[in-house]
Amino acid sequence: MKLATYHDGDRLRTGIVVGDRIVPTGHDGTMIDLIADWDRLRDPIAARAQAEEGVPLATVRLAAPVQRPGKIW
C-alpha cells in the first residue's frame, strides 16, 4: 500500500495511491497520526482503497509525505 499526502484545496489530506489514482484515507489527521495508529487503521484504509474510485493522481498536488518530521538524519 502506497500512502501519500496531498493538497485538497487549502487542506492537506492523506491518501492511498492505487495505480494512477489517489483515494482519500478518510483519516483527518496527519501522516504521523495515521502511522501512529496504523494497527487500527490499516484494514479500514485497505478496504477503502479497494471500494472507492478516488481521483486521478495527475489532478492533485502532492506534498511531502511527513510534514514537520521529528528528526532528519
Residue pairs with C-beta under 8 A, 6 or more apart in sequence:
1 16
1 42
1 45
1 46
1 49
2 16
2 17
2 18
3 14
3 15
3 16
3 17
3 25
3 31
3 34
3 65
4 14
4 15
4 16
4 17
4 22
4 62
4 65
5 12
5 13
5 14
5 15
5 30
5 31
5 62
5 63
5 64
5 65
5 66
5 67
6 12
6 13
6 15
6 22
6 60
6 61
6 62
6 63
7 13
7 60
7 61
7 62
7 63
8 24
8 60
12 30
12 63
12 67
13 24
13 25
14 24
14 25
14 27
14 29
14 30
14 31
14 34
15 22
15 23
15 24
15 25
15 54
15 60
16 22
16 23
16 25
16 45
16 48
16 49
16 54
17 57
18 49
18 54
20 56
20 57
20 58
21 53
21 54
21 55
21 56
21 57
22 54
22 55
22 56
22 57
22 60
23 48
23 49
23 52
23 53
23 54
24 48
24 52
24 54
25 34
25 41
25 45
25 48
26 44
26 45
26 48
27 33
27 34
27 41
27 45
29 37
30 66
30 67
31 65
31 66
31 67
32 66
32 67
34 41
34 45
